[in-house]
């Protein structure tokens, strides 16, 4: 898997510590040091370009353990990684459908849930025309 810019961090709008949450989100995404630390226990490459350079150096040093992984990742980033096209309403669609699938998994009637989801989508996406 190769990241293509769709990694996201969000802040709960009801948080009592919005400023601290914003600083943390900026640190782990925009700050190269924070971005490197955010993936130190996670196998995903950081999306931050400067952090990726540090990540690549670390991966290169481990070649004897994992093989030429960084060469493969670098190749994938340059040649095969394709971001999802920007789509108006995608987040709304995704949110409503995730909720619907969760309700179905938890035992709700699929036809009823999907009909409700369709109505929600028509209302929400109808405003985007």
Secondary structure by P-SEA (a helix, b strand, c coil): cccccccccccccccccaaaaaaaaaaacccaaaaaaaacccccccccaaaaaaaaaaaaaacccccaaaaaaaaaaaccccccccccaaaaaaaaaaaaaaaaaacccaaaaaaaaaaaaaaaacccc
